[in-house]
Amino acid sequence: MKTAVTIQPAASSACCEPSGTPALSAESADSSARILKALSDPNRLRLLSIIKAGDGGEACVCDLTAPLELGQPTVSHHLKILVDAGILEREKRGTWAYYSLVPGSLEQAAAILTQL
């Protein structure tokens, strides 16, 4: 003997109620990803550490190649990424460039992770 199976229609087409919490906007996600990508490289983290520990919280580009054992073009590439992400700022003094942390940039990066 066969038993008939009755399938009840769903009460609504939604699988659950929306949480009401707004999702991260595309613009915020793009900005946050740029900052997190800039911080995701070990050499860039080392650069930040060296710069932050430098006299007055800054360092000359000429002092950044030897500690990392990297060539000047590679260090300049990493510094550009950190500047473009808004983490470092660059000041030209004569023929040398000096780098320092943008005030609040590391706190902003930490806030990205805690606000997700």
C-alpha positions in Angstrom: 0.0 0.0 0.0 1.4 3.4 -1.0 1.2 6.3 1.4 0.5 9.7 -0.1 2.9 12.5 0.8 1.5 16.0 1.1 3.8 18.9 0.5 2.8 22.1 2.2 3.5 25.3 0.4 5.9 27.7 2.2 4.3 30.5 4.2 6.6 33.0 2.4 9.2 32.9 -0.2 11.9 34.2 2.1 14.0 31.7 4.0 14.4 33.9 7.0 13.7 37.4 8.3 16.2 40.1 7.4 18.4 41.1 10.3 17.9 44.8 9.7 21.7 45.4 9.9 22.9 47.3 6.9 25.4 45.5 4.7 28.8 47.0 4.0 28.5 49.3 1.0 30.5 48.6 -2.1 32.5 51.8 -1.6 33.3 51.0 2.0 34.3 47.4 1.1 36.6 48.7 -1.6 38.2 51.2 0.7 38.6 48.7 3.5 40.0 46.0 1.2 42.6 48.5 -0.1 43.8 49.2 3.5 43.8 45.5 4.5 45.6 44.5 1.3 48.3 47.1 2.0 48.8 45.6 5.5 48.8 42.0 4.3 52.4 41.9 3.2 55.2 41.1 5.8 57.6 43.6 4.3 55.0 46.4 4.6 54.4 45.5 8.2 58.1 45.7 8.8 58.3 49.0 7.1 55.5 50.4 9.3 57.3 49.1 12.4 60.6 50.7 11.4 58.9 54.0 10.5 56.9 54.1 13.7 60.0 53.4 15.8 62.0 56.0 14.0 63.0 59.4 15.5 59.8 61.5 15.6 57.8 58.6 14.1 59.4 59.0 10.7 62.1 57.5 8.6 64.0 58.5 5.5 63.7 56.2 2.5 67.5 55.8 2.5 67.2 54.1 5.9 64.6 51.5 4.9 66.4 49.3 2.4 69.1 47.8 4.6 66.9 46.6 7.4 64.7 44.7 5.0 67.5 43.5 2.7 65.5 44.6 -0.3 66.4 46.8 -3.2 65.4 50.4 -3.4 62.8 49.9 -6.2 61.1 47.1 -4.1 61.0 49.3 -1.0 59.6 52.2 -3.0 56.9 50.0 -4.4 55.8 48.9 -0.9 55.9 52.5 0.4 53.7 53.6 -2.6 51.1 51.0 -1.7 51.1 52.2 1.9 50.8 55.8 0.9 48.0 55.1 -1.7 46.1 53.2 1.1 46.3 56.3 3.3 48.5 54.6 5.9 51.7 56.5 5.3 52.4 60.1 4.2 55.4 61.2 2.3 57.3 64.4 2.7 60.1 65.4 0.3 63.1 67.1 1.9 65.8 68.0 -0.7 66.6 64.8 -2.5 65.2 62.5 0.1 61.7 61.4 1.0 60.6 60.9 4.6 57.7 58.7 5.6 55.5 58.8 8.6 52.2 57.3 9.7 49.0 59.1 8.9 47.5 60.0 12.3 44.7 57.5 13.1 45.4 55.2 10.1 46.3 52.1 12.2 43.3 52.7 14.4 41.1 53.0 11.3 42.5 49.6 10.1 41.7 48.0 13.4 38.2 49.5 13.3 37.6 47.8 9.9 38.0 44.4 11.5 36.0 45.2 14.6 33.0 46.7 12.7 32.4 43.7 10.4 
